[in-house]
């Protein structure tokens, strides 16, 4: 075996590119809720803000009225006997936050129970120490509060630097592990430098900055923005009129407004309500309720999730209710929900929040579900075609700001009976189909597996065609731009006739596709095929798991059902300009016709960079000529090919020219 590091330029070179609070009273502001938000993942080098674009899966809406109270003091046991609590609850605030106080109030179920009696939600205060506090201790406090029945956590002293992003996110994720409806509030004390904290927090707050606005470009709905007043005491409002004036000011800037009564110093324990609490609270409750998304549990609409009942109608009712409310969260609890294919669409401003939920086809049909519109998030759902649906998730033309994460698409097939299903018999099985005229589609931590064509397609050139992810506009459409496929796993897309895991095609528009940090196994023909300009293929692991057992059914070189001399056609094929392929590992037990190939028999390619990849073929595989680790077949691509580690093939870099 020979290993080589290449450093060549073919046909010409190209330069490469918080603190503790006393008792606080707040009014939840009721600004109209903008369309749900998402920020695109753009070029290879991105800002921190863009890099963390809306990983939030399901926001917990505070709901209730527009009054908020933070009570950082000792609550008498039981809470119903506490005089201050009685006064607070006389105004029925939507949210009340409690300090841990003496006696581990985080473990006291009587506190949230008392708040619930008045229709509110109870949150527990937990300090993060700007990332310095012991995470096990913090998570333990959260667990105690969740087990006691609290509805969420108010995290004080939350750091905003990029180094603490994952630490904070992990704390928030622990809260969400008790249910998507649990509320996460992060208080950094100051306006964060970018929008990344909103990735994991439902609400972000600041202190003594009630005049501050979030940048409009962040696209954050107003109900997710808070301002804290009153620490130190000199910053506190002095009257109901003063508090109402400040609320009105912040109302034009964000979602919530806090007011704190005066007290001697941070950490004071002798806290009392201001004398004008009732006046202010009555006024605040008279304002419109927070404009935040609705939430509908599909089981409340009659879904059973037992794997046998047809739950299609219940999903329709739940989606209709959310649409009537202007959008919101569709909660899908654990279970197997039978769905009729080609009958269910997730529309704009909907978040589908699954928890070990499976939507399974119960009849032959085309697509299991459709996604149509803008600002749509799907998470925690397995889309099981059950060998009945041909396609899994169809993202309709014109859709934008769509995120699918922590989900699975599997078991898609054509029907066996051509007489009963003539249109579906030769239809192309696809895991996720992204159609044209859209932008900003993100697949994050999605598993796509067992997508197989058993019959020739309906096209003019008979072949068995299947796709894991297909990005392809229809006639007259433009390519959907800013599609990102990241941290995802592909397995079992075939056969080798034309079974590719990720394909972008049918456009000459710049696409800005990113395929990064994914694993590919069992992609019978290719892992990635690029036929539209503008793509980054980076840090993927492509494993050829075939070794003499990958039969072709429509290949002229061999009888039907017989393997070819190579085990996969290619790891990555580049047939358009402005594509970077770097830091990928392509290997496995089998051989490739080409590990990486580039070229276009019609149009010369420009701006193609193939660098820092590791490409090899299996030690026991058939590597007879012309198997190549990297092949450039022109006619005039002028690529940069450098810094790659290549081993075990008939040819390392094979440059041909079609004239």
VEXDREN-2710 file (C-alpha; in Angstrom, 1 decimal):
% VEXDREN-2710
k/r/px/py/pz
1/UNK/0.0/0.0/0.0
2/UNK/1.3/3.4/-0.9
3/UNK/0.2/6.7/0.8
4/UNK/0.8/10.0/-0.8
5/UNK/0.1/13.7/0.0
6/UNK/-0.8/15.7/-3.0
7/UNK/-0.1/19.3/-3.7
8/UNK/-1.0/20.1/-7.2
9/UNK/-2.9/22.7/-9.2
10/UNK/-4.5/21.2/-12.3
11/UNK/-4.7/23.5/-15.4
12/UNK/-3.8/26.7/-13.5
13/UNK/-3.6/27.8/-9.9
14/UNK/-6.2/29.7/-7.9
15/UNK/-5.7/31.4/-4.6
16/UNK/-7.8/29.8/-1.8
17/UNK/-9.7/31.4/-0.3
18/UNK/-26.7/38.9/37.0
19/UNK/-27.0/39.0/40.7
20/UNK/-29.8/38.3/43.3
21/UNK/-33.0/40.3/43.3
22/UNK/-35.5/41.2/45.9
23/UNK/-39.2/41.2/45.1
24/UNK/-39.9/42.3/41.6
25/UNK/-43.2/43.1/39.9
26/UNK/-43.4/42.9/36.1
27/UNK/-45.8/43.4/33.3
28/UNK/-45.7/41.1/30.4
29/UNK/-45.8/43.2/27.3
30/UNK/-48.2/42.4/24.5
31/UNK/-46.5/43.4/21.3
32/UNK/-47.8/41.6/18.2
33/UNK/-45.8/38.4/17.6
34/UNK/-43.8/38.6/14.4
35/UNK/-43.5/35.6/12.2
36/UNK/-41.3/32.9/13.9
37/UNK/-37.7/33.4/13.3
38/UNK/-34.7/31.7/11.8
39/UNK/-31.3/32.9/10.7
40/UNK/-29.6/31.5/7.7
41/UNK/-26.3/29.6/7.8
42/UNK/-24.3/31.3/5.2
43/UNK/-20.7/31.2/4.1
44/UNK/-18.0/28.9/5.4
45/UNK/-16.7/31.6/7.7
46/UNK/-19.6/32.9/9.8
47/UNK/-20.2/35.1/12.8
48/UNK/-21.0/33.5/16.1
49/UNK/-24.6/34.6/15.8
50/UNK/-25.2/33.0/12.5
51/UNK/-23.4/29.9/13.5
52/UNK/-25.9/29.3/16.3
53/UNK/-28.9/30.0/14.0
54/UNK/-32.0/29.0/15.9
55/UNK/-31.3/25.6/17.3
56/UNK/-34.3/26.1/19.6
57/UNK/-36.7/23.3/19.1
58/UNK/-39.9/24.2/21.0
59/UNK/-40.4/27.5/22.8
60/UNK/-42.2/27.5/26.1
61/UNK/-44.7/30.4/26.0
62/UNK/-45.4/31.9/29.5
63/UNK/-49.1/32.5/28.6
64/UNK/-51.4/33.9/31.2
65/UNK/-51.9/37.6/31.7
66/UNK/-49.4/40.4/31.6
67/UNK/-48.3/40.5/35.2
68/UNK/-45.0/39.0/36.4
69/UNK/-43.6/38.9/40.0
70/UNK/-40.2/37.8/41.2
71/UNK/-40.3/37.0/45.0
72/UNK/-36.8/36.5/46.4
73/UNK/-37.7/35.9/50.0
74/UNK/-38.6/33.1/52.4
75/UNK/-42.1/31.8/51.7
76/UNK/-44.0/30.7/54.8
77/UNK/-44.9/27.0/54.8
78/UNK/-47.5/26.3/53.5
79/UNK/-47.4/29.0/50.9
80/UNK/-51.1/29.7/51.2
81/UNK/-50.5/31.1/54.7
82/UNK/-47.8/33.6/53.6
83/UNK/-49.3/37.1/53.7
84/UNK/-47.1/38.4/50.9
85/UNK/-48.0/35.5/48.7
86/UNK/-51.7/36.2/49.4
87/UNK/-51.2/39.7/48.2
88/UNK/-49.3/38.6/45.1
89/UNK/-51.8/36.1/44.1
90/UNK/-54.7/38.4/44.7
91/UNK/-53.7/39.9/41.4
92/UNK/-53.3/36.5/39.8
93/UNK/-49.9/37.1/38.0
94/UNK/-49.1/35.0/35.0
95/UNK/-45.6/34.1/36.3
96/UNK/-44.0/34.1/39.7
97/UNK/-40.3/33.5/40.2
98/UNK/-39.1/32.3/43.7
99/UNK/-35.6/32.4/45.3
100/UNK/-34.5/29.2/46.9
101/UNK/-34.5/30.8/50.3
102/UNK/-34.3/29.0/53.6
103/UNK/-35.5/25.4/53.7
104/UNK/-34.8/24.5/50.0
105/UNK/-37.8/26.1/48.5
106/UNK/-36.9/24.4/45.2
107/UNK/-38.2/21.1/46.7
108/UNK/-41.5/22.5/48.1
109/UNK/-44.4/21.4/46.0
110/UNK/-46.8/23.7/48.0
111/UNK/-45.3/26.8/46.3
112/UNK/-46.0/26.0/42.7
113/UNK/-49.3/24.3/43.7
114/UNK/-50.5/27.6/45.3
115/UNK/-49.5/29.6/42.2
116/UNK/-51.3/27.1/40.0
117/UNK/-54.5/27.6/41.9
118/UNK/-54.6/31.1/40.6
119/UNK/-53.8/30.1/37.0
120/UNK/-50.2/31.2/37.0
121/UNK/-46.8/29.5/36.5
122/UNK/-44.1/29.2/39.1
123/UNK/-40.3/29.4/38.3
124/UNK/-37.3/28.7/40.5
125/UNK/-34.3/31.1/40.6
126/UNK/-31.0/29.4/40.0
127/UNK/-27.7/31.2/39.8
128/UNK/-25.2/30.1/37.1
129/UNK/-22.2/32.2/38.4
130/UNK/-21.4/33.1/34.8
131/UNK/-20.4/29.5/34.1
132/UNK/-18.3/29.1/37.3
133/UNK/-20.9/27.2/39.4
134/UNK/-20.7/23.5/39.5
135/UNK/-22.9/22.1/36.7
136/UNK/-23.8/19.0/38.7
137/UNK/-25.1/21.1/41.6
138/UNK/-27.0/23.4/39.2
139/UNK/-28.6/20.5/37.4
140/UNK/-29.5/19.0/40.8
141/UNK/-31.3/22.2/41.8
142/UNK/-33.2/22.1/38.5
143/UNK/-34.1/18.5/39.0
144/UNK/-35.4/19.3/42.5
145/UNK/-37.5/22.1/41.2
146/UNK/-38.9/20.2/38.3
147/UNK/-39.8/17.2/40.6
148/UNK/-41.6/19.6/42.9
149/UNK/-43.8/20.9/40.1
150/UNK/-42.2/24.2/39.1
151/UNK/-42.9/25.3/35.5
152/UNK/-39.4/26.5/34.6
153/UNK/-36.1/28.0/35.8
154/UNK/-35.0/31.7/36.0
155/UNK/-31.2/31.4/35.4
156/UNK/-29.4/34.4/36.9
157/UNK/-25.7/35.3/36.2
158/UNK/-25.7/33.9/32.7
159/UNK/-22.6/34.5/30.7
160/UNK/-22.9/35.6/27.1
161/UNK/-19.4/34.7/25.8
162/UNK/-19.0/32.0/23.1
163/UNK/-17.0/29.8/25.5
164/UNK/-20.0/29.4/27.8
165/UNK/-22.5/28.8/25.0
166/UNK/-22.5/25.0/25.3
167/UNK/-22.4/25.2/29.1
168/UNK/-25.5/27.4/29.2
169/UNK/-27.1/25.3/26.5
170/UNK/-26.6/22.1/28.5
171/UNK/-28.3/23.7/31.6
172/UNK/-31.2/24.8/29.5
173/UNK/-31.4/21.3/27.9
174/UNK/-31.7/19.8/31.3
175/UNK/-34.7/21.9/32.0
176/UNK/-36.3/20.9/28.7
177/UNK/-35.6/17.3/29.4
178/UNK/-38.6/17.5/31.8
179/UNK/-40.8/18.7/29.0
180/UNK/-40.8/21.1/26.1
181/UNK/-43.3/23.3/28.0
182/UNK/-40.8/24.0/30.8
183/UNK/-39.7/27.7/30.6
184/UNK/-36.1/28.7/30.4
185/UNK/-35.2/32.4/31.3
186/UNK/-31.6/33.5/31.0
187/UNK/-30.5/36.7/32.7
188/UNK/-27.1/37.9/31.6
189/UNK/-27.8/41.4/33.1
190/UNK/-26.7/43.2/30.0
191/UNK/-27.7/43.1/26.3
192/UNK/-26.0/40.1/24.8
193/UNK/-23.5/40.7/21.9
194/UNK/-25.5/38.5/19.5
195/UNK/-28.6/36.4/19.4
196/UNK/-27.0/33.1/20.2
197/UNK/-28.4/33.0/23.8
198/UNK/-31.9/32.8/22.3
199/UNK/-30.9/29.5/20.8
200/UNK/-31.4/27.7/24.1
201/UNK/-33.4/30.3/26.2
202/UNK/-37.1/31.0/25.8
203/UNK/-36.6/34.4/27.3
204/UNK/-33.5/36.6/27.8
205/UNK/-33.5/39.5/30.3
206/UNK/-31.4/42.6/31.1
207/UNK/-31.2/44.8/34.2
208/UNK/-31.9/48.5/34.3
209/UNK/-32.0/48.8/30.6
210/UNK/-35.7/49.2/29.9
211/UNK/-34.9/51.5/27.0
212/UNK/-32.9/48.9/25.1
213/UNK/-34.1/47.4/21.9
214/UNK/-33.0/44.1/20.3
215/UNK/-31.6/44.5/16.8
216/UNK/-34.4/43.9/14.3
217/UNK/-32.1/41.8/12.2
218/UNK/-32.1/39.2/15.0
219/UNK/-35.8/38.5/14.3
220/UNK/-36.6/37.8/18.0
221/UNK/-40.3/38.0/18.9
222/UNK/-41.1/40.7/21.5
223/UNK/-42.4/38.3/24.1
224/UNK/-38.9/36.8/24.5
225/UNK/-37.3/40.1/25.7
226/UNK/-37.3/41.3/29.3
227/UNK/-35.9/44.3/31.2
228/UNK/-35.2/44.3/35.0
229/UNK/-35.6/47.5/37.1
230/UNK/-34.8/48.2/40.7
231/UNK/-31.4/46.8/41.6
232/UNK/-29.9/49.0/42.9
233/UNK/-32.8/50.7/44.7
234/UNK/-31.9/54.0/43.1
235/UNK/-33.0/52.6/39.8
236/UNK/-36.5/51.6/41.0
237/UNK/-39.7/53.2/40.0
238/UNK/-41.2/55.4/42.7
239/UNK/-44.9/55.2/42.0
240/UNK/-47.4/53.3/39.9
241/UNK/-47.4/56.1/37.4
242/UNK/-43.6/55.9/37.1
243/UNK/-43.8/52.1/36.7
244/UNK/-46.5/52.4/34.1
245/UNK/-44.5/55.0/32.1
246/UNK/-41.4/52.7/32.1
247/UNK/-43.5/49.8/31.0
248/UNK/-44.9/51.8/28.1
249/UNK/-41.4/52.8/27.1
250/UNK/-40.1/49.2/27.1
251/UNK/-43.3/48.0/25.4
252/UNK/-42.0/49.4/22.1
253/UNK/-38.7/47.6/22.7
254/UNK/-39.4/44.1/23.9
255/UNK/-41.6/41.5/25.4
256/UNK/-41.6/41.8/29.2
257/UNK/-40.9/44.6/31.8
258/UNK/-39.7/44.1/35.4
259/UNK/-40.2/46.5/38.3
260/UNK/-38.4/46.0/41.6
261/UNK/-39.3/47.6/44.9
262/UNK/-36.6/49.6/46.6
263/UNK/-34.3/47.7/49.1
264/UNK/-31.1/48.4/50.8
265/UNK/-28.6/46.1/48.9
266/UNK/-28.4/43.2/46.6
267/UNK/-29.2/40.0/48.5
268/UNK/-31.5/41.7/51.0
269/UNK/-34.0/39.4/52.6
270/UNK/-36.5/41.9/54.1
271/UNK/-38.6/42.5/51.0
272/UNK/-42.0/44.0/50.9
273/UNK/-44.4/44.9/48.1
274/UNK/-44.6/48.5/47.1
275/UNK/-47.6/50.3/48.5
276/UNK/-48.9/50.8/45.0
277/UNK/-48.6/47.1/43.9
278/UNK/-52.3/46.6/43.5
279/UNK/-52.7/49.8/41.5
280/UNK/-49.9/48.8/39.2
281/UNK/-50.9/45.2/38.9
282/UNK/-54.5/46.0/38.0
283/UNK/-53.2/48.3/35.3
284/UNK/-50.7/45.7/34.0
285/UNK/-53.3/43.0/33.9
286/UNK/-55.5/45.3/31.9
287/UNK/-53.0/45.3/29.1
288/UNK/-53.3/42.8/26.3
289/UNK/-51.8/39.3/27.1
290/UNK/-48.4/38.4/25.8
291/UNK/-48.4/37.7/22.1
292/UNK/-46.7/34.3/22.1
293/UNK/-47.4/31.1/20.3
294/UNK/-50.2/28.7/21.2
295/UNK/-49.5/25.1/22.2
296/UNK/-51.7/22.2/21.3
297/UNK/-51.0/18.6/22.4
298/UNK/-52.2/16.3/19.6
299/UNK/-53.6/13.9/22.1
300/UNK/-56.0/16.6/23.3
301/UNK/-57.5/16.4/19.9
302/UNK/-58.0/12.6/20.1
303/UNK/-54.7/11.2/18.8
304/UNK/-54.0/7.8/20.5
305/UNK/-50.5/7.0/19.3
306/UNK/-51.0/3.2/19.8
307/UNK/-49.7/2.1/16.5
308/UNK/-53.0/1.0/15.2
309/UNK/-55.5/3.9/15.4
310/UNK/-55.6/6.3/12.4
311/UNK/-54.6/9.6/14.0
312/UNK/-54.7/11.7/10.8
313/UNK/-57.9/13.5/11.7
314/UNK/-56.5/14.4/15.2
315/UNK/-53.4/15.9/13.6
316/UNK/-55.5/18.0/11.2
317/UNK/-57.6/19.3/14.1
318/UNK/-54.5/20.3/16.1
319/UNK/-52.9/22.0/13.2
320/UNK/-56.1/23.8/12.4
321/UNK/-56.3/25.1/16.0
322/UNK/-52.7/26.4/15.8
323/UNK/-53.3/28.0/12.4
324/UNK/-56.4/29.8/13.8
325/UNK/-54.2/31.1/16.7
326/UNK/-51.6/32.4/14.3
327/UNK/-49.1/29.6/14.9
328/UNK/-47.6/27.8/17.8
329/UNK/-46.3/24.5/19.0
330/UNK/-47.8/21.1/18.1
331/UNK/-46.8/18.8/21.0
332/UNK/-46.5/15.2/20.0
333/UNK/-46.0/12.9/23.1
334/UNK/-44.3/9.5/22.9
335/UNK/-46.2/7.0/20.7
336/UNK/-46.6/5.6/17.2
337/UNK/-49.2/7.7/15.3
338/UNK/-50.6/6.1/12.2
339/UNK/-51.0/8.7/9.4
340/UNK/-52.4/8.5/5.9
341/UNK/-49.7/9.7/3.4
342/UNK/-50.3/12.7/1.2
343/UNK/-52.8/14.1/3.7
344/UNK/-50.9/16.0/6.3
345/UNK/-49.1/19.4/5.9
346/UNK/-47.2/21.4/8.5
347/UNK/-47.9/25.1/7.7
348/UNK/-46.2/28.4/8.5
349/UNK/-45.3/29.4/12.0
350/UNK/-45.7/25.9/13.4
351/UNK/-43.2/24.2/15.7
352/UNK/-43.7/20.4/15.8
353/UNK/-42.2/19.3/19.1
354/UNK/-42.0/15.5/19.3
355/UNK/-40.8/13.5/22.2
356/UNK/-40.0/9.9/21.1
357/UNK/-42.9/10.3/18.6
358/UNK/-43.3/8.3/15.4
359/UNK/-45.5/9.2/12.5
360/UNK/-46.0/6.0/10.5
361/UNK/-47.6/5.5/7.1
362/UNK/-50.7/3.3/7.3
363/UNK/-51.5/3.2/3.6
364/UNK/-49.7/3.4/0.2
365/UNK/-49.1/7.0/-0.7
366/UNK/-46.7/9.5/-2.0
367/UNK/-45.2/11.7/0.8
368/UNK/-45.8/10.9/4.4
369/UNK/-45.9/14.7/5.4
370/UNK/-45.5/18.0/3.6
371/UNK/-44.0/21.2/4.9
372/UNK/-45.3/24.3/3.3
373/UNK/-44.6/27.9/4.3
374/UNK/-42.2/29.8/6.5
375/UNK/-40.8/29.6/10.0
376/UNK/-41.5/25.9/10.6
377/UNK/-39.5/23.8/13.0
378/UNK/-39.8/20.0/13.4
379/UNK/-37.9/18.1/16.1
380/UNK/-38.1/14.8/18.0
381/UNK/-40.1/12.9/15.3
382/UNK/-39.5/9.7/13.4
383/UNK/-41.1/9.7/10.0
384/UNK/-41.6/6.0/9.2
385/UNK/-42.7/5.2/5.7
386/UNK/-43.3/1.6/6.8
387/UNK/-42.5/0.5/3.2
388/UNK/-45.8/2.2/2.1
389/UNK/-44.9/5.9/1.5
390/UNK/-42.6/6.7/-1.4
391/UNK/-41.2/9.9/0.1
392/UNK/-40.8/11.0/3.7
393/UNK/-40.8/14.8/4.2
394/UNK/-41.6/17.0/1.2
395/UNK/-40.6/20.7/1.7
396/UNK/-42.8/22.5/-0.8
397/UNK/-41.7/25.1/-3.3
398/UNK/-41.4/28.6/-1.8
399/UNK/-40.8/27.4/1.8
400/UNK/-38.3/29.2/3.9
401/UNK/-36.8/29.3/7.4
402/UNK/-37.5/25.6/7.9
403/UNK/-35.6/23.6/10.5
404/UNK/-35.7/19.9/11.0
405/UNK/-33.6/18.5/13.8
406/UNK/-33.2/15.5/16.1
407/UNK/-35.5/13.4/13.8
408/UNK/-35.4/10.3/11.6
409/UNK/-36.8/9.6/8.1
410/UNK/-36.9/5.9/7.2
411/UNK/-38.3/2.9/5.3
412/UNK/-39.5/4.5/2.0
413/UNK/-40.4/2.3/-0.9
414/UNK/-42.3/2.2/-4.2
415/UNK/-45.5/0.1/-4.1
416/UNK/-45.2/-3.5/-5.6
417/UNK/-48.3/-3.3/-7.7
418/UNK/-48.0/-1.3/-10.9
419/UNK/-51.6/-1.9/-11.9
420/UNK/-53.1/-0.4/-8.6
421/UNK/-50.5/2.4/-8.3
422/UNK/-49.2/3.2/-11.8
423/UNK/-48.0/6.7/-10.8
424/UNK/-46.2/5.6/-7.6
425/UNK/-44.7/2.3/-8.9
426/UNK/-41.9/4.2/-10.7
427/UNK/-41.8/7.3/-8.4
428/UNK/-38.5/8.2/-6.9
429/UNK/-38.1/7.3/-3.1
430/UNK/-36.7/10.4/-1.3
431/UNK/-36.1/10.9/2.4
432/UNK/-36.3/14.7/2.4
433/UNK/-37.2/16.5/-0.8
434/UNK/-36.4/20.3/-0.9
435/UNK/-38.2/21.9/-3.8
436/UNK/-37.4/25.3/-5.4
437/UNK/-37.9/29.0/-4.8
438/UNK/-37.2/28.9/-1.0
439/UNK/-34.3/29.7/1.3
440/UNK/-32.8/28.8/4.6
441/UNK/-33.6/25.1/5.1
442/UNK/-31.6/23.3/7.9
443/UNK/-31.4/19.6/8.6
444/UNK/-29.6/19.2/11.9
445/UNK/-29.0/15.8/13.6
446/UNK/-31.4/14.0/11.2
447/UNK/-31.0/10.3/10.5
448/UNK/-32.1/9.2/7.0
449/UNK/-32.0/5.5/6.3
450/UNK/-33.5/2.6/4.3
451/UNK/-34.5/4.6/1.2
452/UNK/-34.6/2.1/-1.7
453/UNK/-35.9/2.0/-5.2
454/UNK/-37.2/-1.4/-6.2
455/UNK/-38.4/-0.4/-9.7
456/UNK/-37.2/1.7/-12.5
457/UNK/-38.2/5.4/-12.3
458/UNK/-40.7/7.1/-14.5
459/UNK/-38.0/9.0/-16.4
460/UNK/-36.9/8.6/-20.0
461/UNK/-33.7/6.7/-19.0
462/UNK/-34.8/3.5/-17.1
463/UNK/-32.9/3.3/-13.8
464/UNK/-33.7/2.7/-10.1
465/UNK/-33.4/6.1/-8.5
466/UNK/-33.4/6.9/-4.8
467/UNK/-32.3/10.0/-2.8
468/UNK/-31.7/10.6/0.9
469/UNK/-31.9/14.3/0.5
470/UNK/-32.9/15.9/-2.8
471/UNK/-32.6/19.6/-3.5
472/UNK/-34.1/20.2/-6.8
473/UNK/-36.4/22.9/-8.2
474/UNK/-39.2/22.2/-10.6
475/UNK/-39.8/23.8/-14.0
476/UNK/-39.5/27.6/-13.9
477/UNK/-38.3/27.6/-10.3
478/UNK/-35.0/28.7/-8.8
479/UNK/-32.9/26.5/-6.5
480/UNK/-33.7/26.9/-2.8
481/UNK/-30.7/28.7/-1.3
482/UNK/-28.9/28.4/2.0
483/UNK/-29.7/24.8/2.6
484/UNK/-27.6/23.2/5.4
485/UNK/-27.3/19.5/6.1
486/UNK/-25.3/19.0/9.3
487/UNK/-24.5/16.6/12.1
488/UNK/-26.7/14.0/10.3
489/UNK/-26.4/10.3/9.5
490/UNK/-27.3/8.5/6.3
491/UNK/-27.5/4.7/5.8
492/UNK/-29.0/2.4/3.2
493/UNK/-29.9/4.6/0.2
494/UNK/-29.9/2.5/-3.0
495/UNK/-29.4/0.6/-5.2
496/UNK/-26.1/1.4/-7.0
497/UNK/-28.1/2.0/-10.2
498/UNK/-28.7/5.6/-9.0
499/UNK/-29.0/5.7/-5.2
500/UNK/-27.4/8.8/-3.8
501/UNK/-27.6/10.2/-0.2
502/UNK/-27.4/14.0/-0.9
503/UNK/-28.1/15.5/-4.3
504/UNK/-28.5/19.1/-5.5
505/UNK/-29.4/19.5/-9.1
506/UNK/-31.4/21.3/-11.9
507/UNK/-30.2/24.9/-11.5
508/UNK/-27.4/27.2/-12.5
509/UNK/-28.1/29.6/-9.6
510/UNK/-25.7/30.0/-6.8
511/UNK/-27.1/27.8/-4.0
512/UNK/-24.9/28.2/-0.9
513/UNK/-25.4/24.6/0.1
514/UNK/-23.5/23.3/3.2
515/UNK/-23.1/19.6/3.8
516/UNK/-21.0/19.5/7.0
517/UNK/-20.2/17.1/9.8
518/UNK/-22.3/14.2/8.6
519/UNK/-21.7/10.4/8.4
520/UNK/-22.6/8.4/5.3
521/UNK/-22.8/4.6/5.3
522/UNK/-24.5/2.4/2.7
523/UNK/-25.0/5.1/0.1
524/UNK/-25.1/2.6/-2.8
525/UNK/-23.9/4.9/-5.6
526/UNK/-22.7/8.1/-4.0
527/UNK/-22.7/10.0/-0.8
528/UNK/-22.9/13.5/-2.3
529/UNK/-23.6/14.7/-5.8
530/UNK/-23.5/18.4/-6.7
531/UNK/-25.0/19.6/-10.0
532/UNK/-25.7/23.2/-9.0
533/UNK/-23.0/25.9/-8.3
534/UNK/-22.2/27.0/-4.8
535/UNK/-21.5/24.3/-2.2
536/UNK/-19.3/23.5/0.8
537/UNK/-18.8/19.8/1.5
538/UNK/-16.7/19.7/4.7
539/UNK/-15.8/17.3/7.5
540/UNK/-18.0/14.4/6.5
541/UNK/-17.2/10.8/7.0
542/UNK/-18.1/8.6/4.0
543/UNK/-17.8/4.8/4.6
544/UNK/-18.1/2.3/1.7
545/UNK/-19.6/-0.7/3.5
546/UNK/-20.0/-2.7/0.3
547/UNK/-17.6/-5.5/-0.7
548/UNK/-18.8/-7.4/-3.7
549/UNK/-22.4/-7.2/-2.5
550/UNK/-23.8/-4.1/-4.1
551/UNK/-25.7/-5.4/-7.1
552/UNK/-26.9/-3.2/-10.1
553/UNK/-30.2/-3.9/-11.8
554/UNK/-30.0/-1.6/-14.8
555/UNK/-26.3/-1.3/-15.6
556/UNK/-25.3/-2.3/-19.1
557/UNK/-22.0/-3.7/-17.9
558/UNK/-23.4/-6.6/-15.9
559/UNK/-26.4/-8.8/-15.9
560/UNK/-29.3/-7.5/-13.7
561/UNK/-28.7/-8.2/-10.0
562/UNK/-24.9/-8.6/-10.4
563/UNK/-22.3/-6.4/-8.7
564/UNK/-20.0/-4.2/-10.7
565/UNK/-16.3/-4.4/-10.5
566/UNK/-16.3/-1.4/-8.1
567/UNK/-18.4/-1.3/-4.9
568/UNK/-19.5/2.4/-5.1
569/UNK/-19.4/4.8/-8.0
570/UNK/-18.1/7.7/-6.0
571/UNK/-17.9/9.3/-2.5
572/UNK/-18.4/12.8/-3.8
573/UNK/-19.2/14.0/-7.4
574/UNK/-18.8/17.6/-8.3
575/UNK/-20.4/18.6/-11.6
576/UNK/-20.7/22.4/-11.1
577/UNK/-18.6/25.4/-10.2
578/UNK/-17.8/27.1/-6.9
579/UNK/-17.6/24.0/-4.8
580/UNK/-15.2/23.3/-1.9
581/UNK/-14.6/19.8/-0.8
582/UNK/-12.3/19.7/2.2
583/UNK/-11.5/17.8/5.4
584/UNK/-13.6/14.8/4.4
585/UNK/-12.7/11.2/5.2
586/UNK/-13.7/8.8/2.4
587/UNK/-12.9/5.1/3.0
588/UNK/-14.4/1.8/4.0
589/UNK/-13.9/-1.9/3.0
590/UNK/-15.0/-1.5/-0.6
591/UNK/-13.6/0.2/-3.7
592/UNK/-14.8/3.4/-5.5
593/UNK/-14.8/4.0/-9.2
594/UNK/-13.7/7.5/-8.1
595/UNK/-13.3/8.6/-4.5
596/UNK/-13.9/12.2/-5.5
597/UNK/-14.7/13.2/-9.0
598/UNK/-15.1/16.5/-10.7
599/UNK/-15.8/17.8/-14.1
600/UNK/-18.6/18.6/-16.6
601/UNK/-18.6/17.3/-20.1
602/UNK/-20.4/20.4/-21.3
603/UNK/-19.4/23.4/-19.2
604/UNK/-15.9/24.2/-17.8
605/UNK/-15.9/24.4/-14.0
606/UNK/-14.3/27.2/-12.0
607/UNK/-13.7/27.8/-8.4
608/UNK/-13.5/24.1/-7.4
609/UNK/-11.2/23.3/-4.5
610/UNK/-10.4/19.8/-3.3
611/UNK/-8.2/19.9/-0.3
612/UNK/-7.2/18.2/3.0
613/UNK/-9.3/15.1/2.4
614/UNK/-8.4/11.6/3.3
615/UNK/-9.4/9.1/0.6
616/UNK/-8.7/5.4/0.5
617/UNK/-10.2/2.1/-0.8
618/UNK/-10.5/-1.1/1.2
619/UNK/-7.4/-3.3/1.5
620/UNK/-9.3/-6.4/0.1
621/UNK/-11.3/-4.5/-2.5
622/UNK/-11.0/-4.7/-6.3
623/UNK/-9.0/-1.6/-7.3
624/UNK/-8.4/-2.4/-10.9
625/UNK/-7.9/0.4/-13.3
626/UNK/-9.3/3.0/-13.8
627/UNK/-10.4/3.2/-10.2
628/UNK/-9.1/6.6/-8.9
629/UNK/-9.0/8.4/-5.6
630/UNK/-9.5/11.8/-7.2
631/UNK/-10.5/12.1/-10.8
632/UNK/-10.7/15.3/-12.9
633/UNK/-12.3/14.6/-16.2
634/UNK/-12.6/18.2/-17.5
635/UNK/-13.0/19.6/-20.0
636/UNK/-11.3/22.5/-18.3
637/UNK/-12.0/22.7/-14.6
638/UNK/-8.9/24.5/-13.4
639/UNK/-9.3/23.1/-9.9
640/UNK/-7.1/23.4/-6.9
641/UNK/-6.3/19.9/-5.6
642/UNK/-3.9/20.0/-2.6
643/UNK/-3.1/18.6/0.8
644/UNK/-5.1/15.4/0.3
645/UNK/-4.0/12.1/1.8
646/UNK/-4.5/9.3/-0.7
647/UNK/-4.0/5.5/-0.4
648/UNK/-4.7/2.2/-2.1
649/UNK/-6.1/2.6/-5.6
650/UNK/-5.0/2.1/-9.2
651/UNK/-4.7/5.8/-9.6
652/UNK/-4.2/8.5/-6.9
653/UNK/-5.1/11.6/-9.0
654/UNK/-6.3/10.8/-12.5
655/UNK/-6.6/13.9/-14.8
656/UNK/-8.3/13.4/-18.1
657/UNK/-9.6/15.9/-20.7
658/UNK/-12.6/15.4/-22.8
659/UNK/-12.0/17.4/-26.0
END
